[in-house]
Amino acid sequence: MSLRTDAAELSDELIALRRELHQIPEIGLHLPRTQEKVLAALDGLPMEVTSGKSLTSVVGVLRGGAPGPVVLLRGDMDALPVTERSGVDFTSRHEGSMHACGHDLHTAGLVGAARLLSAHRQELAGDVVFMFQPGEEGHDGAGHMIEEGVLEAAGRPVERAYGLHVMAGEYPRGLFVARPGTLMAASDGLLVRVIGAGGHGSSPHRALDPVPAACEMVNALQTMVTRGFSIFDPVVVTVGMFHAGTRRNVIPDEAVFEATVRSFSPQAREKIQIESVRLCERIGAAYGLEVQARCQPEYPLTVNNAQEFDFVAATTKEVFGEERFQQLADPIAGSEDFSRVLDRVPGAYVFLGATRSADPQTAPGNHSPLATFDDSVLSDGAALLAELALRRLTP
């Protein structure tokens, strides 16, 4: 029997686990109930299981029947601070938190891969590390797990790494998509505080108003993007938070805004980190205002190793059919902390369409309170992860 056939037999069990996880979403680095579910799901499998020290991660090491390299498979487990409005009958039980990015499917899918590979343990020439990770959504859980030694969990370094991410929209259900090279953008945060001197709204000449200067900075950042960067190596700057003042007739002492900054090459990333701060400081100086600005590094580029991309593409086509794999023409502007693993280990990351809609382009996407995921794709996701590890560890 094939791994895909074996996975299909696990489908109901994986769907049940996913729906349990969906009802108990947890945010950040500490996911005690989720960790408990994962540990229970792994109980009885022939693997070494450990929990994180500074975060509620779970790492499983499956020893193969013969010596060989180490392959890592990863699934993130955390939810988002979103109040669910999807309407599913297994909706979140917790107001203000939701599995709006499909990490509940990732967790259940990785459990499925662990069960599949455990059944084929003696066929493996090498070991598999299962990385159940909290804190992907802005908390750098991958970085924390790397610090705690996940890449050496088997007692020697991981040599290949693979991950998978489901999509509520954009792609047809069951379609695997990826690309070689840069797959996802690097992300950074631009944090700006413009300091003035407050006063009465009727007499701005007696104050130092920070609001017009901060507004000019927001607009100038967009102009800098279009005039300072090549359209063939773009950056994206989006101001998502802007705050100033308490009443309409009071000039505030300060204005604060924050932006997300996305880039697709190391060169563009370094340039925007420097130039965005410099631009804000110079505009502030022109207004006679103090500016505290910094670019806070977040996640690096997610880069698929070219050879590993070819391996993933060939494996997917052989197991599921040519029509089930598509190569992306362009990178995605989202970011991902699995990039930290791929920075250190050759590997690949792939997306899997999990839309419930007949039209993926109009379906609510990941991070939406209306997002829904078709968990019938779970068995295929688990089968692909297991197949990649098995083939890499086949003598």
N, C-alpha and C positions, 0 to 999 in steps of 0.2 A: 504493500500500500504506500501511496505517496504521502508526503507531509501535508499536502493540500487536502487530501481525503481525510487524513487523521484530524486535521484542523476543523473540517466541516463537522466531524462528530463531536467536537468540543463547542460548537457554536452556541448552543442554548445555554451552556454553563457560562461561557464568556459574556454573553449578553446579560445574563442574570447578575453577574458580578459588576458589569459596567453600570447597570441601572441602580444597584445598591450604592455604588460610589457616587453616582449622579445626585442622589438624594442627600448626601452628606459632604458637600463641597467645603474644602478648607483652603485658606489663602496663606501664601508665604512659605516660610521654611519649616514651620512646625505644623504637621498634619497628623496628629496622633490617631484619629479614627481611621484615616486612610491607611496609615502604616499598619494598623491592627488588621485591617481587611487583607492587605497584601501578605502579611506574615501568615495569616490563616490560610490563604490561597496557596502559599508555597509549602505549607507544612506537609511533611511526608515525602517530599521530593528528595532525590539523592544529591543534595547540594549543600554547600556551606553558606549559611545565611547570617549576615551581620547587620546591625543597625548603626546609623550615624551617631556621632557624639554631639555636634553642634547643631544638627538638624535631623529631622525624622526621615532620613533616607533609609533605603533598604538595598543591600548589595547581596546578590547570590552568585556563588561560584560553582559551576558544574564542571567536574573533572571528567575528561574524556577517558576512553579505554586505553589510549596510548599517548605517549608524549607528543607535544607539538606546540604550535603558537597559541596565542590568546586572542579571542575575538570578543568585543564588547557590543551588547545590544542595550539600547536606552529607551525608557519611557518616562515622561514627566507626569507628575501626579497632582499638581496644584490647580486651584480654581481662580476665578476672577471676582473682584468686588462689584458684581452686577446682580441686580434683582431680576430673577428669571420671569419671563412672560411667554415661554415657548408653548405652553398648553399641554405638554406631555403628561401622562398620568403618573409618571415617576419623577415629577418636578422636584427641585431643591426644597428641602425642608427648612432652609435657613435664609431668612430675608437678608438681602444684600450680598449674597454670595452664590455663584453659579459656575458650573462647568460649561462656560460659554466658548471654550477653545478646544474642546474635545479631549482634554487630558485624561478624562475618565476612560475613554476608548483606548488611549495609549497605554494606560496602566493595565487594563484587562487584556489588551493585545500582547503585552510583554509577559504577563502571566501565562497566556496561551503558548507563547514561544518557549517559555521555560518548561511547560508540561510536554510539549512536543519533543524538545531536545532531550529531556530527561528519559523519555522512552527510547531514544536512539543513542544513549550515552556511550555505549560500547563501540559505536561506529566512529566516534570522534577521536581524531588524533590531535589532541590539544584541549584547551579549556574555554569555557564561555563565561563571561562576566555579565550579569544582568543588573543594570543600573536603574533603579527606581528612584527618581529624582524629585524632590520638592523644589519650590521656589523658582520656576522658570520665568514666571511673569514679573520680571523686574527685580528679582531678589538674588540673581546669580547663583542659583542652586548648583549648577554644574561646576562653577568655580569653587564653591565650598566643598563639593564632593571630591574634586581633584585634590584640593588641599588635604583632605582626609585620606587620600590614597586609593581612590577607586581605580585609577589606571594601573595600579600595582596590586590589586586585590587578590590576584591569582598567585602572587609571589614572584612574578616577573612581569615585564611591561606588556600592556595591550599592544597588539600589532595591527589590528583592523577594528573599525568601529562603524556601526550602522544605526540609524534612527528613522522614524517614520512619523508623519504628522497628518492627521485627517483634516479635511476641509468641508465646511457646511455648505459652501457655495463655490462658484467659479468653475469647478470641474465636474464632469458627469460622475455619477456614482460608480465606484469600482475602478476608475481610471487612476493608474499610477503615473506621476509626473515628476521630472527632475531635470537637471542640466549639469554638465561638467563645469568646473571652475566656480565662479561666484554664483551662489544660489540665492542668498539672502543678504540684505544690507547690513553694514555695521550701524549701530545706534549709539548716540551720545545725547546728553542733556545739556542744553544751554540755560544757565540760571543767571538772571540779571536783576539787580536791585539798583534803582535810580533814586538817589537821595537828594532831596531839595529842602525847602523851608516852607512850612505851611502858612496859611493865612486866610483872609476873607475872600470869598469868591468874587466879590465886587471890586477888589483891589489887587489884581494879580501882579501889578508893578511893585507891590510891597512884599512879595513873596518870591520864592524860587519854585516854580511849578514843575514838578517832575513828569506830569502826564503828557504834555506835548512832546517832550524829548523821548519818552518811552514809546509813544505812538510812532514817532519818526523812526526809531530803531526797528520796530516791527516791520514797517514798510521797507526800510533800507535793506534789511536782511533778505527780503524777497528780490530786490533789485540786484543785490550782490550775487545771489544764486544764478540769476539769468545773465549777468554781465561778467562775473568773475570765474565761472566754471564752464568747462566744455559741455555741450549738450551730449557728447559721446561718453562723458564720465561725470554724470550728474550728481547733484546732492539735493536733498529735500529738507527744508526747514519749515516746521509747522509750530506756531505758537498755540499751545493748548491751554495755557493759563495766563490770565492778566488780571491783576488786582491793584486798585488804587482807591483810597478815600472811603468816607463813611456817609457823607451827605453832599447834595448837589451844590451847596453854597459854601463848601469848605475846601480850600486847596490843601491837599494832603502833604505830609512830609516826605512820602516816598511812593514810588510805583514799583511793582514787582511783576515780572513775567517769566515764564518758563517755556522752552521750546524743545521739541524732539528733533534731532538732527540725524539724517540718514545719508550714508555714502556707500559707494560701490567699489572703491579702490583704496588701498592704503595711502596713496598720494592725495586723493581728494579728501580723505578723512583728516589727515594731518593739516591740510590747508584750511579746511573749514573750522577746525578746532581753534586755530590761531586767529584767522581773519574775522570770525564772528565776534569774538571777544574784543578784538582791536576796534572793530566798527562801532560797537556799543560804547566803548570808552571814549572814542573820538567825538561821537555825537554828543555825549554827555559833557565833554570838555567845551564844545562849542556853545552849549547852553549855560556854562558855568556851574555844572552840577557834578557831584561825586557819583561815580558808577562802580559798583562791585559786580563784576561779571566773571564767570568761569564756565568752561566747558567740561562737563563731568563725563569721563569715559564710561561706557556701559558695555555692550557686547560687540565683539569684533565681527568681521565678515564671516559668513558661513560659506565655506569653500569645499566643494566636492572634488576629491582627488580624481583626475581624469581616468586613470585605470580602474579605480573603484566604481566610478560612474558607469563605465563600460560593462563591468562585471554585474552591477545591479540591473542595468538595462537588459543585458543578455539573459540573466536569470529570470527576470520578470516575464519577458517574452516567452521563454521556454516553458515556464510553469503555468502562466495564465493566458498566453496567446499574444500575438503581435499587436492586436488591437487594444490591449489593456495597458500599453505603455506609450507615453508621449514625452518627447523632449521639449522642454520649455525654451522659447527663443530668448527670453530676457529674464534677468533676476527679479526677485520679489523684494519690495521695499520693507517688508517686515523683517524683524531680527529674531535671533534665537541663540540661547546660551549653549546649545550643543556645539556651537562654533568653537567653544573653548576646547572641547574634545578633539574636533577636527583640526584645530591648530597644532595639536601634538601627535595625532595618530591619523594615518591615511584611512579614509573612509568615505561614506556618502550618506546623504539625507534625502528622503523621498517623500512626496506628498501623495495622499490617497483621497480621492473624491468620496465623500460620505454624505452627499446631499440627499434630502428626502423629496426634493422638488423635481418636477419634470423639466424645469428651466433653471439650471444652476446659476445663470447670470443674474437672475432676479431674486434668488433665495437669500434670506438674511445670512450674512457671513459670520465668520468667527468673531467673537467678542460682542456680538449683538445679543440683547436680552431675548430676542426672538429666535436665536440660532437653534436648529435641531440637527441631529446627526443620525444617519441610518446605521444602526449598529449591526446590520447584517453583513457589513464589510469586515467585521472584527476577525473572522476566521481567516480571511485572505491576508489581512495585515499580519496576523500572527504567523501564518504559513510562510510569508515572504521573509520575515525576520529570521525564522528558524532555518529556512532554506539557505539564506546567505551564510549563516554561521556553519551549517552542516557542510556546505560546499567548500568553504574556506578551510575546514578542518578535515576534509576527506583526503587520505593519503594518495 
